[in-house]
Every structure is written in C-alpha cells, then in structure tokens.
Amino acid sequence: MSNDFQEGYPEENLAILILSGGMDSTTLLYKIIDEGKKVRAISIDYGQKHSKELKMAAKTCEMLRVPHKVVDLSVLKDAGFFAKSSLTSEIEVPEGHYEEESMKSTVVPNRNMIMLSLAIGYAITHNAKSVYYGAHSGDHAIYPDCRPEFVQKMRDAAAVCHYYPVDIRAPFENYTKGDIVKEGIELGVNYSLTWTCYKGQDKACGKCGSCSERIEAFTENGVNDPIDYASNE
C-alpha cells in the first residue's frame, strides 16, 4: 500500500522573509537576494492603523520579482487577541525618541511570535529551510520580541516543530539602524519604497520614534533620506 504522505526535504536555498515594508526588512530582502537565495515574502496585516507599509512591501516585491503574500490577521485585533497599542488602537502615537518611556505604547505584544509562527508554517508548506526577520539592536530595549533571547527561543522551537528543523535567522540582531542603512546603500536598496512612520499621513511625520531613528540613520551615513517629511515644511 503506497503512502501518499511525504515528509519532504528542505530546500536549502529557499528563504521565507517577514517583510513589513519598512527599512529593516526591505534591506534584509536585498541582502538575501544578494546572497543568491530564492525568497518568498509574507507581510502581515495585524490591524495597524494604516496600510502604507504593506503597499510599499508589495511595490518592492513587484520590482524585484519576489513572490509576495499578505496575510490578514486584523480579525485577531478585533477579537481582542492583540493588547491595545498606539499602532492598532485609538491611543495616540507618541512623538520623541525610542529611549523615552512613552514609546512603550508602540509595542504590539507578542506580535513577532505570531508572525514567526505563521512564517514557520509557510516555510514548511514550501519546504523552505529558513525564516528571516529584521530585528535589530535598536529594538532590543523597547521591544521584548526583538531581543536576542527571544530570537534564540524561537530558533529552539522551530528546530523541533517539524520533521526537519526550520532555522530562524535575524542577521541584523546586532546591527544599529545606521549599520542597516550603510549596508542597504551598498546593496542599492530603493529606500523611497519603504515606510517607517507610525502615522499614516501622506508624508512621514518626522517626529515619532520610528521617524527619529530613521533620520538619525541616514544622517549618520551622510546621505539624504529619499522620502518626504511633513516636519520639513
């Protein structure tokens, strides 16, 4: 009697990337492609206040001819699975630097664990060996699910969740935002097709923590940020 079920063998050169449409994950996409890997990208609609970053992710993937899927998890927010955050609720997005206490309101608790779990499942479906996401050192202080300890625990879980281990990779976990921009410039990243601002306006606000960190990164590298800021008007 034949067995139609096959465990499958991982395709070493295929990577799944969680692509937000922001600077970090977009730079990571270029990096993975530069390393010669085939990439499938997934973006997550978790009920964020605006969808500009998802549109940027789609444009980048279209330009680079990367298969791209948007997963709609907004129902989880509506069902109360995501604790309130200034990114998903009526709480006002704070202005200032990430070092300020008020920036904790931008945390969407357990978001990365949910996203990584989905990406691992998607990787298994396509027999991909690895899952990438763009956590970096600047996020460690404020976002618990970007810390190296969290990344390692997810690696441990992904290594035993299937018949073959899936590898969780966060190449930027020891990078600063400035380091990421530096590498992105070398890779030729089109940063005009990225969205960083936490506010869904026509132009980036230039005042929220995410904008402040982005501006600092470009200034550190002595290059102009290609997007427009309302704060410059």
C-alpha positions as CSV (number, residue, x, y, z in Angstrom):
1,M,0.0,0.0,0.0
2,S,1.5,3.3,-1.1
3,N,2.0,6.1,1.3
4,D,0.9,9.4,-0.2
5,F,2.3,11.4,2.7
6,Q,5.9,12.5,2.2
7,E,7.8,14.4,4.8
8,G,9.7,16.3,2.2
9,Y,13.2,17.6,2.3
10,P,14.1,21.3,2.9
11,E,15.2,23.4,0.0
12,E,18.4,24.9,1.5
13,N,18.4,27.8,-0.9
14,L,14.8,28.9,-0.3
15,A,14.1,31.5,2.4
16,I,10.8,32.9,3.8
17,L,11.1,36.6,4.8
18,I,8.7,38.5,7.0
19,L,8.5,41.8,5.1
20,S,6.9,44.7,6.8
21,G,7.7,47.3,4.1
22,G,10.0,49.2,6.5
23,M,13.7,49.8,6.2
24,D,15.0,46.8,8.1
25,S,13.1,44.0,6.4
26,T,13.4,45.7,3.0
27,T,17.2,45.9,3.4
28,L,17.2,42.2,4.5
29,L,15.3,41.3,1.4
30,Y,18.0,42.8,-0.8
31,K,20.7,41.1,1.4
32,I,19.1,37.7,1.0
33,I,18.8,38.1,-2.8
34,D,22.4,39.3,-3.0
35,E,23.5,36.1,-1.2
36,G,21.9,34.1,-4.0
37,K,18.9,32.8,-2.2
38,K,15.4,32.4,-3.6
39,V,12.9,34.3,-1.5
40,R,9.2,34.2,-0.7
41,A,8.0,37.2,1.2
42,I,5.0,37.5,3.5
43,S,3.6,40.7,5.0
44,I,1.1,40.7,7.9
45,D,-1.9,43.0,8.3
46,Y,-2.4,42.8,12.1
47,G,-4.8,45.7,12.2
48,Q,-2.3,48.5,12.1
49,K,-3.8,52.0,11.7
50,H,-2.6,52.4,8.1
51,S,-1.5,50.1,5.3
52,K,1.1,52.2,3.7
53,E,3.9,49.9,4.8
54,L,2.1,46.9,3.2
55,K,1.7,48.8,-0.1
56,M,5.5,49.6,0.0
57,A,6.3,45.9,0.6
58,A,4.1,44.9,-2.4
59,K,5.8,47.5,-4.7
60,T,9.3,46.3,-3.7
61,C,8.4,42.7,-4.3
62,E,6.9,43.5,-7.7
63,M,10.1,45.5,-8.6
64,L,12.4,42.6,-7.5
65,R,10.0,39.9,-8.8
66,V,9.7,38.2,-5.5
67,P,6.6,36.2,-4.7
68,H,4.6,38.1,-2.0
69,K,1.7,37.2,0.1
70,V,-0.2,39.5,2.6
71,V,-1.8,37.6,5.5
72,D,-4.8,39.3,7.0
73,L,-4.8,39.0,10.8
74,S,-6.8,42.1,11.5
75,V,-9.6,39.8,12.8
76,L,-7.4,38.9,15.7
77,K,-7.2,42.5,16.8
78,D,-11.0,42.9,16.5
79,A,-11.4,39.7,18.6
80,G,-9.1,41.0,21.3
81,F,-6.1,38.8,20.7
82,F,-3.7,41.8,20.5
83,A,-3.4,44.1,23.6
84,K,-4.0,47.8,22.9
85,S,-1.2,49.6,21.3
86,S,-0.8,53.1,19.8
87,L,-0.2,51.3,16.5
88,T,-3.6,49.5,16.5
89,S,-6.0,51.5,18.7
90,E,-7.2,54.9,19.5
91,I,-4.2,55.6,21.6
92,E,-2.2,58.5,20.2
93,V,1.2,57.7,18.6
94,P,3.8,59.4,20.9
95,E,6.5,61.7,19.5
96,G,10.1,61.7,20.6
97,H,13.0,59.2,20.7
98,Y,12.7,55.5,21.4
99,E,14.6,56.0,24.7
100,E,11.5,57.8,26.1
101,E,9.2,55.8,28.3
102,S,6.1,56.8,26.3
103,M,7.4,54.7,23.3
104,K,6.4,51.5,25.0
105,S,2.8,52.3,23.8
106,T,4.0,51.3,20.3
107,V,4.6,47.7,21.4
108,V,2.1,45.2,20.0
109,P,2.6,42.4,22.5
110,N,3.6,39.0,21.1
111,R,3.3,40.2,17.5
112,N,6.6,38.8,16.4
113,M,5.9,35.4,17.9
114,I,2.6,35.2,16.0
115,M,4.3,36.4,12.8
116,L,7.2,33.9,13.1
117,S,4.8,31.0,13.8
118,L,3.0,31.8,10.6
119,A,6.2,32.2,8.7
120,I,7.5,28.8,10.0
121,G,4.2,27.2,8.9
122,Y,4.6,28.8,5.5
123,A,8.2,27.6,5.3
124,I,7.2,24.1,6.0
125,T,4.5,24.3,3.3
126,H,7.1,25.3,0.7
127,N,9.9,23.1,2.1
128,A,11.9,26.1,2.9
129,K,14.9,25.7,5.2
130,S,14.9,29.2,6.8
131,V,12.8,32.1,8.0
132,Y,14.2,35.6,8.2
133,Y,13.0,38.7,10.1
134,G,14.6,42.1,10.6
135,A,15.0,42.5,14.3
136,H,17.9,44.8,15.1
137,S,19.8,46.0,18.2
138,G,18.0,49.3,18.3
139,D,14.7,47.5,19.0
140,H,16.1,45.4,21.9
141,A,15.4,48.0,24.7
142,I,11.8,48.6,23.9
143,Y,10.5,45.5,22.0
144,P,10.7,42.2,24.0
145,D,10.2,40.1,20.9
146,C,13.3,41.6,19.2
147,R,15.7,40.6,21.9
148,P,18.4,38.0,21.2
149,E,17.0,35.8,24.0
150,F,13.6,35.8,22.2
151,V,15.2,35.0,18.8
152,Q,17.1,32.1,20.3
153,K,14.0,30.6,22.0
154,M,12.1,30.8,18.7
155,R,15.1,29.1,17.0
156,D,14.9,26.3,19.6
157,A,11.1,25.9,18.9
158,A,11.5,26.0,15.1
159,A,14.2,23.3,15.3
160,V,11.8,20.7,16.7
161,C,8.4,21.7,15.4
162,H,8.6,19.6,12.2
163,Y,10.4,16.6,10.7
164,Y,13.3,18.8,9.7
165,P,14.5,21.9,11.6
166,V,13.5,25.3,10.3
167,D,16.2,27.9,11.0
168,I,15.1,31.4,12.3
169,R,17.6,34.0,11.1
170,A,17.9,37.6,12.3
171,P,21.1,38.8,10.6
172,F,20.6,42.4,11.9
173,E,20.1,41.5,15.6
174,N,23.5,43.1,16.4
175,Y,23.2,45.9,13.9
176,T,22.2,49.5,14.7
177,K,19.8,51.3,12.3
178,G,22.8,53.2,10.9
179,D,24.6,49.9,10.2
180,I,21.5,48.7,8.3
181,V,21.4,51.8,6.2
182,K,25.1,51.5,5.5
183,E,24.6,48.0,4.2
184,G,21.5,49.0,2.3
185,I,23.3,51.7,0.5
186,E,26.0,49.2,-0.6
187,L,23.2,46.8,-1.8
188,G,21.4,49.6,-3.7
189,V,18.2,49.5,-1.7
190,N,15.5,51.7,-3.0
191,Y,14.5,53.4,0.3
192,S,11.9,55.5,-1.4
193,L,9.8,52.3,-1.4
194,T,9.9,52.0,2.3
195,W,7.6,53.4,5.0
196,T,8.8,53.8,8.6
197,C,6.5,56.4,10.1
198,Y,3.9,55.2,12.7
199,K,1.4,57.7,11.4
200,G,-0.5,57.1,8.2
201,Q,-0.2,60.5,6.7
202,D,0.7,61.4,3.1
203,K,4.2,62.3,4.3
204,A,6.2,60.9,7.2
205,C,5.7,62.9,10.4
206,G,9.4,63.2,11.2
207,K,8.6,63.3,14.9
208,C,7.6,59.8,16.1
209,G,10.2,57.4,17.4
210,S,10.4,55.4,14.2
211,C,11.0,58.6,12.1
212,S,13.6,59.9,14.5
213,E,15.6,56.7,14.4
214,R,15.4,56.6,10.6
215,I,16.5,60.2,10.2
216,E,19.4,59.6,12.6
217,A,20.5,56.5,10.5
218,F,20.6,58.5,7.2
219,T,22.4,61.4,8.9
220,E,25.0,59.0,10.4
221,N,25.7,57.8,6.9
222,G,25.9,61.2,5.3
223,V,23.2,60.6,2.8
224,N,19.7,62.1,2.2
225,D,16.6,60.1,3.0
226,P,14.6,59.9,-0.2
227,I,11.2,60.2,1.4
228,D,9.3,63.5,2.2
229,Y,8.7,64.6,5.8
230,A,5.9,66.9,6.9
231,S,8.2,68.3,9.6
232,N,10.3,69.9,6.9
233,E,7.5,72.0,5.6
